[in-house]
């Protein structure tokens, strides 16, 4: 058995990344990409979103992608579900973990899903009950989006973020993480909010989902790490870009995040060279789509030896 890594890198490119590009990646390329990520040592992947295909044609093959991903040994296969209906389809396809986005910004929640935050907590409860009835081993995560600010509302009160995360756990979520959906977060704020989240939820405090819109993605991940966070969302090649800042990546770039941790002696379980090789099926499946990342551009430093953690 390989040693347990110090941190878990949760790859969100096949869902979060693909959802924000216009082109649709062919299913065969998606499967090759997921295989390459797994071969590099990635052990949690958000592979799809269970939404109506007419809204998101990129995700029309969600069930097929899940059925393939669950054959990869040791991989936790996660899917985003916006509601109970999506959760039912994801559970039927065989996912190991559901993630449900719940917006901390009252304005964003209404604009995005036409529901109040309280109504979304009830949706978390409905999904949790469904999961308990038909697939009790499946984990449920509530991802608190716009936790660090919102393009519609601006400031999102920290008390409301922590309140909402606690409500989601009380409604049945196994964990609640915080997402910097629009790239407003700074390290001081990240420390403050994750400290409060961990004080409130203990080991039910979940992942940090940071964006690199203003160049602070890695700094924010490190700040979260120093507050005890051990699961980090990231996207290979920073796929998806940022709709609010042309030319900037949206999600934290997986390659750069893994380099930061490994260079610091914090093991990820991921082989950096093989991770960078996993770009090939991504680029092949989405010709012309920009990919980001400083480490893949610059290459690994001379003499860089990855810790004993790699696969
Ligand atoms: Zn994201």
Boltz pocket constraint, residues with backbone or C-beta under 6 A from the ligand:
constraints:
  - pocket:
      binder: B
      contacts: [[A, 16], [A, 181], [A, 209], [A, 210], [A, 211], [A, 250], [A, 251]]
      max_distance: 6.0
